[in-house]
Amino acid sequence: MENNQIIAALENIKDPDLDITLKELGAIDKVLIDKDSVKIYLKLVQPIYWVAQPINELCIKELRKLSSDAKFEIIISEVEGKTQNRPVLPGVKNIVAVGSGKGGVGKSAVASNIAAALSLKGAKVGILDADVYGPSQPTMFGIGQARLEAVRTDDGKTYAKPRDKYGIKVASMGNIMERDDAAIVRGPMLAGYFNMLHEQVWWGNLDFLIFDLPPGTGDIQLTLCQRIPLSGAVIVTTPQEIALADVRRSIKMFEKVNVDVLGIVENMSYFIPPDAPDKRYEIFGSGGGKKTAEEYNTDLLAEVPLTMEMRDANDGGMPVVLKSFDSPSAQAIVGATNKLIKKLRHKNYLESQREEIKISL
């Protein structure tokens, strides 16, 4: 086998998320042949955890047409991004805000489970709980109200260290403030707490930081979205009209600060009785999330059912994706996360293309 034969066998394979060939992506980095052993190095748009295995299988299938007994090894790495050059959170590749126009729709539950679904693929994940008036992540991750520990970096600076639970880094307003202090926090003090979360917490290198926004669309949310370099936003709602009206305001808010809305998660879409798992009751109506997604040309990422497993997991300190992976609510959020990754990879690809155009000019 020659290098050109191997490259020819692989170049028409398509990235399943981007629907673009490896040749068009410039993904075939190098080929090393040593007798009957062949190593192929690919560079793909990040995040690669979801696409590495499918592309590996496609490559091996094509390479087997060249040789049935040679040893093929596919080494996949990520195209280097530009995050290290930004002043805020330079070690974080993707920052995704999870927001809602109003409280009580399960925003924090969805955020914690998206973080868990990301971590199951092997990604390095953190979750930042900025909901000062009702921090939920300490409960949902079972870390309580313990204060964050201090850590000193190599350059001599001191930062707060996120708590680590289930391999996910967690930092919350609930680990900075006293339980009963939230109601009296105002203006400059509130801004100071928010700045502490993203400027004085040592997140290190992460593939994803999930940013659990406070509910609403006021000045606090606008300021946070302007200060944090978001990759995009996910909006959580319930099906009824009163919640959907707030979703529309959330979308307008993100548009105002030039943040892409990656999709809508409709939570509590229907109820599944634990003693009758084949039945479903649409307590809060139906179809609202889909209608709103179509209205604003975004995706409905999932319709997450209201289940006992979800409630037990939220109260019990372990996201349902980790505690009851096969449950309907967990599978809905895993599906939403997979769709989210596809949209992020497409966005990252387009941004890399724009960067190349700037360089070439």
TILONU-290274 format. One line per 8 residues: number of its first residue (from 1); their letters; for each residue x, y, z of N, C-alpha, C. Coordinates in steps of 0.02 Angstrom, whole numbers, m for minus. Layout:
N
NUM	A	X/Y/Z/X/Y/Z/X/Y/Z ~ ... $
//
This chain:
361
1	MENNQIIA	42/m60/0/0/0/0/43/63/0 ~ 21/112/m36/55/176/m39/12/229/m4 ~ 45/283/15/10/338/49/m49/364/8 ~ m37/372/m57/m90/400/m99/m151/353/m104 ~ m139/287/m100/m195/240/m100/m237/247/m37 ~ m203/255/19/m238/261/83/m277/326/85 ~ m246/380/63/m280/444/63/m341/442/16 ~ m333/412/m41/m389/406/m88/m447/366/m59 $
9	ALENIKDP	m430/315/m19/m482/274/12/m522/312/65 ~ m491/363/95/m522/397/151/m553/465/133 ~ m530/496/80/m546/567/70/m620/580/56 ~ m657/530/33/m728/541/19/m775/522/77 ~ m745/500/133/m785/487/193/m809/554/220 ~ m873/556/239/m902/618/263/m906/620/340 ~ m890/679/366/m904/692/437/m979/689/446 ~ m1006/644/487/m1079/635/492/m1116/696/520 $
17	DLDITLKE	m1083/738/558/m1115/799/584/m1116/855/532 ~ m1061/862/496/m1053/919/451/m1073/903/379 ~ m1078/838/363/m1093/816/295/m1042/843/245 ~ m979/843/266/m924/868/225/m870/814/225 ~ m838/803/167/m789/749/161/m725/767/199 ~ m688/714/217/m624/725/251/m576/764/207 ~ m581/755/141/m539/794/96/m556/868/99 ~ m621/883/96/m642/953/98/m625/985/165 $
25	LGAIDKVL	m627/946/219/m610/972/285/m534/979/295 ~ m495/949/250/m423/947/261/m405/908/322 ~ m444/856/336/m439/819/399/m384/766/399 ~ m363/743/341/m311/691/338/m243/724/348 ~ m217/719/408/m157/756/427/m94/721/402 ~ m87/656/416/m29/619/391/m42/545/395 ~ m4/507/355/m9/434/352/61/406/363 ~ 68/360/410/132/327/424/125/252/411 $
33	IDKDSVKI	167/226/366/165/155/349/229/121/373 ~ 222/67/410/278/28/434/262/m46/424 ~ 287/m73/367/272/m142/347/196/m152/342 ~ 167/m195/385/95/m208/382/56/m167/433 ~ 88/m115/461/55/m73/509/47/m2/480 ~ m13/24/485/m27/90/457/m61/134/510 ~ m33/194/520/m64/242/565/m87/302/525 ~ m151/320/534/m179/377/499/m199/429/551 $
41	YLKLVQPI	m174/490/543/m189/544/589/m240/591/558 ~ m296/599/594/m350/644/571/m358/702/619 ~ m374/760/592/m389/818/634/m460/841/617 ~ m503/841/668/m574/856/658/m596/916/700 ~ m650/947/679/m680/1002/715/m704/978/784 ~ m687/1015/836/m708/996/903/m780/1015/915 ~ m813/978/963/m788/923/1004/m792/856/966 ~ m742/814/976/m736/754/935/m764/691/968 $
49	YWVAQPIN	m782/694/1032/m801/634/1069/m860/597/1038 ~ m906/634/1008/m966/603/980/m955/575/910 ~ m905/600/875/m895/581/806/m836/535/795 ~ m792/528/844/m731/490/836/m745/417/818 ~ m789/384/856/m802/314/844/m835/301/776 ~ m888/339/757/m917/328/690/m868/339/633 ~ m825/390/638/m776/402/585/m723/348/585 ~ m703/325/643/m655/271/647/m681/208/611 $
57	ELCIKELR	m745/193/623/m775/134/591/m781/142/515 ~ m798/201/492/m803/214/420/m734/208/387 ~ m683/233/421/m615/229/393/m591/156/389 ~ m601/119/442/m579/49/442/m616/9/387 ~ m680/23/378/m718/m11/326/m689/0/257 ~ m669/62/242/m640/78/177/m569/50/171 ~ m531/52/225/m462/28/223/m459/m48/215 ~ m509/m82/240/m510/m155/233/m517/m176/160 $
65	KLSSDAKF	m542/m131/119/m546/m146/47/m476/m147/15 ~ m429/m113/48/m360/m113/24/m321/m174/50 ~ m336/m192/112/m301/m249/142/m345/m279/197 ~ m350/m344/197/m391/m378/247/m352/m397/310 ~ m286/m394/306/m247/m416/363/m198/m364/391 ~ m192/m306/359/m149/m254/386/m177/m226/450 ~ m134/m200/493/m155/m169/555/m163/m94/544 ~ m225/m71/550/m240/0/540/m256/33/608 $
73	EIIISEVE	m228/91/618/m243/129/679/m260/201/660 ~ m318/223/682/m341/291/667/m331/334/729 ~ m291/386/724/m280/431/781/m315/498/765 ~ m365/514/805/m406/573/793/m391/626/846 ~ m376/686/823/m366/743/869/m408/802/845 ~ m410/853/885/m451/911/869/m412/965/834 ~ m445/999/788/m416/1059/759/m409/1111/815 ~ m351/1142/820/m340/1190/874/m385/1250/866 $
81	GKTQNRPV	m417/1270/921/m462/1327/920/m427/1391/942 ~ m467/1444/950/m440/1510/966/m454/1531/1038 ~ m481/1484/1079/m503/1503/1145/m446/1527/1190 ~ m386/1501/1178/m330/1519/1221/m311/1593/1214 ~ m335/1626/1163/m318/1697/1152/m369/1745/1183 ~ m424/1719/1210/m474/1764/1238/m458/1777/1311 ~ m476/1836/1336/m459/1854/1406/m500/1819/1459 ~ m560/1797/1442/m605/1766/1490/m608/1691/1477 $
89	LPGVKNIV	m596/1650/1529/m600/1578/1525/m563/1549/1464 ~ m498/1564/1458/m461/1543/1399/m453/1467/1392 ~ m460/1431/1448/m451/1358/1445/m514/1320/1428 ~ m569/1355/1418/m634/1323/1405/m650/1328/1331 ~ m662/1271/1300/m674/1270/1227/m745/1292/1209 ~ m795/1269/1247/m865/1283/1231/m901/1304/1295 ~ m932/1363/1293/m971/1387/1350/m1044/1392/1327 ~ m1086/1352/1358/m1156/1348/1338/m1200/1372/1396 $
97	AVGSGKGG	m1239/1424/1384/m1285/1449/1435/m1350/1411/1431 ~ m1377/1394/1489/m1444/1365/1493/m1487/1415/1529 ~ m1537/1442/1494/m1578/1495/1522/m1652/1480/1517 ~ m1691/1522/1549/m1764/1517/1545/m1794/1585/1557 ~ m1849/1599/1526/m1881/1663/1535/m1912/1671/1604 ~ m1927/1614/1636/m1959/1616/1702/m1933/1558/1744 ~ m1944/1562/1809/m1923/1508/1853/m1974/1452/1853 ~ m1954/1395/1882/m2000/1340/1891/m2010/1294/1832 $
105	VGKSAVAS	m1968/1302/1780/m1976/1260/1720/m1925/1202/1719 ~ m1882/1197/1770/m1834/1143/1772/m1769/1158/1736 ~ m1752/1222/1731/m1691/1243/1697/m1629/1211/1727 ~ m1623/1215/1793/m1563/1188/1826/m1559/1112/1819 ~ m1616/1078/1820/m1616/1005/1811/m1592/988/1741 ~ m1614/1025/1691/m1591/1012/1623/m1517/1028/1617 ~ m1494/1083/1648/m1424/1102/1644/m1379/1048/1675 ~ m1398/1023/1734/m1356/973/1767/m1354/909/1726 $
113	NIAAALSL	m1408/891/1694/m1409/829/1655/m1374/836/1588 ~ m1375/895/1558/m1335/906/1498/m1261/899/1516 ~ m1241/928/1573/m1171/920/1595/m1154/847/1605 ~ m1199/809/1635/m1186/738/1647/m1182/700/1582 ~ m1227/715/1535/m1226/680/1470/m1162/695/1432 ~ m1137/755/1437/m1073/772/1405/m1016/733/1436 ~ m1016/728/1502/m961/694/1536/m959/619/1522 ~ m1017/590/1508/m1020/518/1494/m980/500/1431 $
121	KGAKVGIL	m970/548/1387/m931/535/1326/m856/543/1337 ~ m838/562/1397/m767/572/1412/m744/643/1409 ~ m789/690/1395/m771/761/1392/m757/788/1462 ~ m714/839/1465/m701/874/1527/m754/929/1534 ~ m793/925/1588/m853/967/1594/m855/1002/1662 ~ m878/1065/1660/m892/1102/1721/m961/1131/1717 ~ m990/1147/1774/m1055/1181/1775/m1051/1238/1825 ~ m1070/1297/1802/m1068/1358/1842/m1140/1379/1857 $
129	DADVYGPS	m1158/1377/1920/m1226/1393/1941/m1228/1466/1964 ~ m1256/1509/1921/m1256/1581/1936/m1324/1605/1961 ~ m1367/1559/1980/m1434/1578/2004/m1430/1599/2077 ~ m1420/1664/2088/m1407/1688/2156/m1468/1679/2201 ~ m1528/1686/2174/m1587/1684/2216/m1612/1613/2228 ~ m1588/1566/2190/m1609/1497/2201/m1559/1447/2174 ~ m1497/1446/2201/m1447/1400/2175/m1467/1327/2187 ~ m1469/1288/2134/m1494/1219/2138/m1440/1166/2130 $
137	QPTMFGIG	m1385/1185/2098/m1335/1133/2082/m1304/1100/2143 ~ m1294/1135/2199/m1268/1099/2258/m1313/1041/2279 ~ m1379/1050/2273/m1425/996/2289/m1424/942/2236 ~ m1425/963/2172/m1430/915/2118/m1366/873/2110 ~ m1310/900/2133/m1248/861/2132/m1228/834/2201 ~ m1269/848/2250/m1256/820/2316/m1193/845/2349 ~ m1176/909/2338/m1114/936/2367/m1127/982/2426 ~ m1191/995/2441/m1207/1036/2498/m1185/1108/2492 $
145	QARLEAVR	m1180/1142/2549/m1164/1214/2551/m1091/1227/2570 ~ m1049/1177/2567/m979/1186/2586/m945/1238/2542 ~ m901/1278/2572/m866/1330/2536/m815/1299/2487 ~ m801/1336/2434/m751/1313/2386/m681/1321/2416 ~ m638/1273/2402/m570/1275/2427/m527/1321/2384 ~ m472/1345/2414/m425/1388/2377/m372/1345/2343 ~ m349/1369/2285/m295/1335/2250/m248/1389/2223 ~ m183/1376/2228/m132/1424/2204/m103/1398/2138 $
153	TDDGKTYA	m104/1440/2088/m78/1420/2022/m3/1431/2018 ~ 27/1408/1963/100/1413/1955/125/1485/1954 ~ 81/1532/1933/102/1602/1931/91/1638/1998 ~ 73/1601/2050/67/1629/2116/0/1658/2134 ~ m49/1654/2088/m115/1682/2102/m158/1630/2138 ~ m205/1655/2178/m249/1611/2216/m320/1614/2187 ~ m349/1555/2176/m417/1550/2149/m458/1503/2192 ~ m523/1506/2182/m567/1457/2213/m568/1395/2170 $
161	KPRDKYGI	m570/1337/2201/m569/1274/2165/m640/1245/2163 ~ m666/1230/2103/m733/1201/2099/m734/1133/2135 ~ m793/1116/2160/m802/1049/2187/m805/999/2130 ~ m780/939/2142/m781/887/2090/m830/832/2111 ~ m880/820/2068/m929/768/2083/m946/731/2019 ~ m939/665/2021/m952/623/1962/m908/642/1903 ~ m848/669/1918/m803/690/1865/m821/757/1834 ~ m869/794/1864/m890/858/1838/m871/912/1889 $
169	KVASMGNI	m842/967/1865/m824/1022/1909/m886/1065/1921 ~ m899/1081/1984/m960/1117/2002/m942/1177/2045 ~ m966/1236/2025/m960/1295/2067/m1026/1332/2066 ~ m1050/1352/2124/m1117/1380/2130/m1117/1440/2177 ~ m1165/1485/2165/m1176/1539/2213/m1191/1510/2282 ~ m1220/1450/2284/m1235/1418/2347/m1174/1397/2386 ~ m1115/1394/2353/m1053/1378/2387/m1012/1440/2403 ~ m1040/1499/2387/m1006/1563/2401/m1045/1603/2452 $
177	MERDDAAI	m1112/1602/2447/m1154/1642/2491/m1185/1598/2545 ~ m1203/1629/2600/m1242/1595/2651/m1313/1582/2624 ~ m1344/1529/2648/m1409/1508/2622/m1461/1564/2623 ~ m1463/1604/2676/m1516/1654/2684/m1495/1724/2662 ~ m1436/1731/2629/m1412/1797/2611/m1439/1821/2544 ~ m1463/1777/2501/m1480/1795/2432/m1531/1850/2428 ~ m1582/1850/2471/m1637/1897/2466/m1615/1969/2477 ~ m1557/1980/2511/m1537/2048/2526/m1480/2072/2481 $
185	VRGPMLAG	m1460/2031/2432/m1406/2051/2388/m1433/2098/2334 ~ m1398/2153/2323/m1419/2202/2275/m1361/2223/2230 ~ m1377/2252/2173/m1333/2285/2126/m1260/2266/2127 ~ m1216/2313/2151/m1143/2302/2149/m1121/2238/2184 ~ m1153/2221/2240/m1135/2159/2275/m1149/2099/2232 ~ m1206/2100/2198/m1225/2044/2155/m1176/2036/2098 ~ m1158/2093/2067/m1109/2091/2012/m1043/2063/2036 ~ m1024/2080/2098/m962/2054/2125/m962/1978/2133 $
193	YFNMLHEQ	m1018/1951/2155/m1024/1878/2162/m1019/1845/2094 ~ m1053/1873/2044/m1052/1844/1977/m981/1845/1949 ~ m946/1901/1957/m878/1906/1932/m833/1855/1966 ~ m845/1843/2030/m806/1794/2066/m812/1725/2035 ~ m873/1707/2013/m884/1641/1985/m844/1627/1922 ~ m840/1677/1877/m805/1662/1815/m734/1689/1812 ~ m717/1737/1857/m650/1765/1855/m605/1736/1909 ~ m633/1715/1965/m592/1693/2021/m601/1619/2039 $
201	VWWGNLDF	m634/1583/1995/m637/1510/2002/m590/1479/1952 ~ m549/1432/1973/m500/1401/1930/m531/1341/1894 ~ m556/1353/1833/m588/1300/1796/m538/1257/1758 ~ m479/1285/1744/m429/1247/1706/m452/1235/1635 ~ m431/1178/1606/m449/1161/1537/m512/1119/1536 ~ m562/1143/1502/m626/1108/1496/m647/1105/1422 ~ m681/1050/1405/m713/1047/1340/m778/1088/1341 ~ m812/1086/1399/m877/1120/1405/m883/1151/1475 $
209	LIFDLPPG	m909/1212/1476/m933/1242/1538/m1006/1258/1528 ~ m1049/1226/1567/m1121/1239/1564/m1137/1295/1613 ~ m1166/1348/1587/m1179/1408/1626/m1253/1411/1643 ~ m1270/1394/1705/m1340/1392/1728/m1361/1463/1747 ~ m1393/1497/1701/m1412/1567/1711/m1469/1574/1762 ~ m1473/1632/1794/m1533/1647/1833/m1593/1652/1786 ~ m1653/1635/1810/m1712/1642/1767/m1727/1715/1753 ~ m1759/1728/1697/m1778/1796/1680/m1737/1825/1623 $
217	TGDIQLTL	m1751/1888/1607/m1719/1920/1550/m1700/1992/1566 ~ m1682/2005/1629/m1667/2073/1650/m1594/2092/1642 ~ m1574/2145/1677/m1506/2172/1671/m1454/2122/1692 ~ m1469/2081/1744/m1420/2032/1767/m1403/1983/1711 ~ m1455/1957/1679/m1443/1908/1625/m1407/1940/1566 ~ m1427/2000/1549/m1394/2035/1494/m1320/2047/1508 ~ m1306/2069/1569/m1236/2083/1588/m1194/2020/1586 ~ m1221/1965/1613/m1185/1902/1613/m1170/1879/1542 $
225	CQRIPLSG	m1219/1883/1498/m1210/1861/1429/m1161/1904/1391 ~ m1156/1967/1410/m1108/2011/1378/m1037/1999/1402 ~ m1030/1978/1465/m963/1969/1493/m934/1900/1478 ~ m977/1850/1471/m954/1782/1460/m955/1768/1385 ~ m899/1743/1356/m897/1728/1284/m934/1663/1268 ~ m999/1667/1263/m1041/1608/1255/m1035/1578/1184 ~ m1034/1511/1182/m1037/1476/1118/m1109/1474/1092 ~ m1156/1477/1137/m1226/1475/1119/m1268/1465/1181 $
233	AVIVTTPQ	m1334/1462/1170/m1380/1456/1227/m1433/1404/1213 ~ m1454/1371/1266/m1510/1324/1265/m1564/1354/1309 ~ m1626/1356/1284/m1681/1384/1323/m1728/1328/1345 ~ m1745/1330/1409/m1789/1279/1438/m1858/1309/1450 ~ m1909/1271/1433/m1977/1294/1443/m2021/1234/1461 ~ m2083/1249/1479/m2134/1198/1484/m2186/1213/1429 ~ m2232/1167/1415/m2274/1175/1355/m2326/1231/1357 ~ m2346/1253/1418/m2403/1298/1420/m2385/1368/1396 $
241	EIALADVR	m2435/1405/1374/m2426/1469/1341/m2391/1521/1386 ~ m2406/1520/1451/m2376/1571/1495/m2300/1563/1497 ~ m2275/1502/1492/m2203/1490/1491/m2174/1509/1422 ~ m2211/1494/1370/m2187/1507/1302/m2180/1582/1288 ~ m2223/1622/1319/m2217/1694/1311/m2149/1718/1338 ~ m2126/1687/1393/m2061/1705/1421/m2004/1678/1378 ~ m2015/1622/1345/m1964/1595/1300/m1949/1645/1245 ~ m2002/1674/1218/m1993/1723/1164/m1951/1782/1188 $
249	RSIKMFEK	m1962/1803/1250/m1921/1858/1277/m1849/1836/1286 ~ m1838/1773/1306/m1770/1747/1313/m1733/1747/1246 ~ m1768/1725/1194/m1737/1724/1128/m1718/1795/1107 ~ m1762/1842/1118/m1748/1912/1101/m1688/1938/1140 ~ m1682/1917/1203/m1625/1939/1244/m1560/1913/1215 ~ m1558/1849/1198/m1496/1821/1170/m1480/1852/1102 ~ m1530/1866/1063/m1518/1900/999/m1488/1969/1011 ~ m1510/2003/1063/m1486/2071/1078/m1411/2071/1093 $
257	VNVDVLGI	m1386/2017/1124/m1315/2014/1141/m1277/1968/1093 ~ m1307/1953/1035/m1274/1914/982/m1252/1845/1004 ~ m1295/1812/1042/m1282/1743/1063/m1329/1697/1024 ~ m1302/1646/992/m1343/1600/954/m1385/1556/1000 ~ m1449/1550/985/m1493/1503/1020/m1486/1436/985 ~ m1457/1387/1020/m1443/1322/991/m1504/1277/991 ~ m1553/1293/1031/m1614/1253/1032/m1654/1262/1095 ~ m1713/1231/1094/m1760/1235/1150/m1771/1165/1178 $
265	VENMSYFI	m1769/1159/1244/m1788/1097/1278/m1855/1109/1311 ~ m1905/1070/1291/m1970/1073/1324/m1971/1022/1381 ~ m1970/1048/1442/m1968/1005/1501/m2039/993/1526 ~ m2049/938/1563/m2115/920/1589/m2167/917/1533 ~ m2146/891/1476/m2190/888/1417/m2251/844/1429 ~ m2241/791/1466/m2297/746/1482/m2277/707/1544 ~ m2327/680/1577/m2315/641/1639/m2322/567/1625 ~ m2273/528/1649/m2276/456/1644/m2288/427/1714 $
273	PPDAPDKR	m2346/398/1727/m2359/370/1794/m2312/311/1808 ~ m2284/308/1867/m2238/252/1883/m2273/184/1883 ~ m2339/183/1896/m2375/119/1897/m2407/103/1830 ~ m2398/148/1781/m2425/136/1714/m2378/167/1663 ~ m2317/139/1654/m2266/169/1612/m2284/175/1538 ~ m2336/140/1517/m2357/145/1447/m2405/203/1434 ~ m2425/237/1488/m2471/293/1480/m2434/359/1485 ~ m2463/411/1456/m2435/478/1462/m2492/529/1465 $
281	YEIFGSGG	m2482/578/1509/m2533/630/1518/m2500/698/1505 ~ m2529/736/1459/m2502/802/1441/m2532/854/1487 ~ m2506/858/1548/m2534/899/1601/m2531/973/1582 ~ m2477/994/1551/m2467/1065/1536/m2480/1082/1463 ~ m2518/1040/1429/m2530/1052/1358/m2477/1017/1315 ~ m2476/1032/1251/m2428/998/1207/m2413/1042/1146 ~ m2354/1030/1117/m2336/1061/1054/m2310/1132/1058 ~ m2309/1161/1118/m2288/1231/1124/m2215/1241/1107 $
289	GKKTAEEY	m2171/1196/1132/m2100/1203/1118/m2084/1197/1044 ~ m2116/1149/1011/m2105/1140/939/m2128/1201/900 ~ m2186/1227/918/m2213/1285/883/m2166/1345/890 ~ m2140/1356/951/m2096/1413/963/m2029/1404/927 ~ m2003/1343/926/m1941/1329/890/m1949/1344/816 ~ m2005/1324/788/m2017/1338/717/m2025/1413/705 ~ m2058/1447/752/m2069/1519/745/m2003/1558/743 ~ m1953/1535/780/m1890/1571/784/m1833/1534/748 $
297	NTDLLAEV	m1851/1486/706/m1803/1452/663/m1745/1421/703 ~ m1763/1388/758/m1714/1351/796/m1740/1280/806 ~ m1702/1239/841/m1720/1168/848/m1755/1155/915 ~ m1804/1110/913/m1830/1081/974/m1784/1022/991 ~ m1743/1030/1041/m1693/980/1056/m1723/918/1089 ~ m1775/927/1129/m1805/870/1163/m1871/890/1196 ~ m1913/840/1204/m1973/845/1246/m1961/798/1305 ~ m1944/826/1362/m1924/786/1420/m1985/772/1464 $
305	PLTMEMRD	m2000/709/1475/m2059/692/1516/m2047/705/1590 ~ m2101/715/1625/m2100/721/1698/m2107/650/1726 ~ m2055/627/1760/m2054/559/1786/m2031/558/1859 ~ m2047/504/1893/m2025/496/1962/m1949/491/1965 ~ m1918/459/1914/m1845/452/1913/m1811/521/1912 ~ m1841/566/1873/m1813/634/1868/m1818/670/1936 ~ m1875/666/1967/m1884/699/2032/m1838/669/2084 ~ m1834/603/2087/m1791/570/2136/m1717/590/2126 $
313	ANDGGMPV	m1697/593/2063/m1627/610/2048/m1612/682/2067 ~ m1658/728/2051/m1647/798/2068/m1639/808/2143 ~ m1680/774/2182/m1677/781/2255/m1621/740/2286 ~ m1600/687/2250/m1553/640/2279/m1480/655/2266 ~ m1465/708/2229/m1395/728/2219/m1359/692/2164 ~ m1395/663/2116/m1362/631/2058/m1406/642/1997 ~ m1380/674/1945/m1420/685/1884/m1450/620/1858 ~ m1511/623/1833/m1546/563/1811/m1509/528/1755 $
321	VLKSFDSP	m1471/564/1715/m1432/534/1661/m1380/485/1690 ~ m1357/499/1751/m1309/454/1783/m1343/401/1826 ~ m1399/420/1855/m1433/374/1902/m1478/325/1868 ~ m1514/347/1817/m1563/303/1782/m1558/315/1707 ~ m1502/294/1679/m1486/311/1609/m1539/289/1560 ~ m1571/233/1573/m1620/206/1526/m1690/234/1536 ~ m1699/279/1584/m1766/307/1596/m1784/355/1538 ~ m1849/365/1527/m1870/409/1472/m1842/480/1477 $
329	SAQAIVGA	m1840/507/1538/m1815/576/1547/m1740/580/1531 ~ m1702/530/1554/m1630/529/1540/m1617/522/1465 ~ m1653/478/1433/m1642/467/1361/m1661/529/1320 ~ m1712/565/1343/m1731/627/1308/m1675/679/1312 ~ m1643/684/1371/m1590/734/1379/m1527/712/1343 ~ m1512/648/1342/m1455/623/1303/m1466/639/1228 ~ m1527/630/1204/m1542/647/1135/m1534/721/1122 ~ m1556/762/1170/m1548/835/1163/m1474/854/1161 $
337	TNKLIKKL	m1434/821/1202/m1362/836/1204/m1329/817/1138 ~ m1348/761/1109/m1320/741/1045/m1336/792/991 ~ m1397/818/990/m1416/869/942/m1377/934/955 ~ m1368/949/1018/m1331/1009/1036/m1259/1005/1011 ~ m1228/947/1018/m1159/938/994/m1154/948/919 ~ m1202/921/882/m1202/929/809/m1205/1003/791 ~ m1247/1041/826/m1252/1113/811/m1188/1149/830 ~ m1158/1131/886/m1095/1163/908/m1039/1148/859 $
345	RHKNYLES	m1034/1087/835/m980/1069/788/m989/1107/723 ~ m1051/1114/700/m1064/1153/639/m1045/1226/649 ~ m1063/1254/706/m1046/1323/722/m970/1332/726 ~ m935/1285/759/m863/1289/764/m829/1283/696 ~ m857/1242/653/m830/1236/585/m837/1302/547 ~ m895/1332/550/m906/1395/515/m860/1450/541 ~ m850/1451/607/m805/1501/636/m733/1489/614 ~ m713/1426/608/m645/1412/585/m636/1434/513 $
353	QREEIKIS	m689/1426/473/m685/1448/403/m679/1524/399 ~ m717/1560/440/m712/1633/441/m643/1655/462 ~ m613/1619/510/m546/1636/533/m496/1626/477 ~ m503/1573/439/m458/1561/383/m464/1615/330 ~ m525/1639/318/m535/1692/269/m500/1756/293 ~ m506/1771/358/m472/1830/385/m397/1826/376 ~ m369/1767/390/m297/1757/384/m275/1764/311 ~ m313/1735/267/m295/1737/196/m299/1807/168 $
361	L	m344/1849/195/m350/1918/173/m291/1959/198 $
//
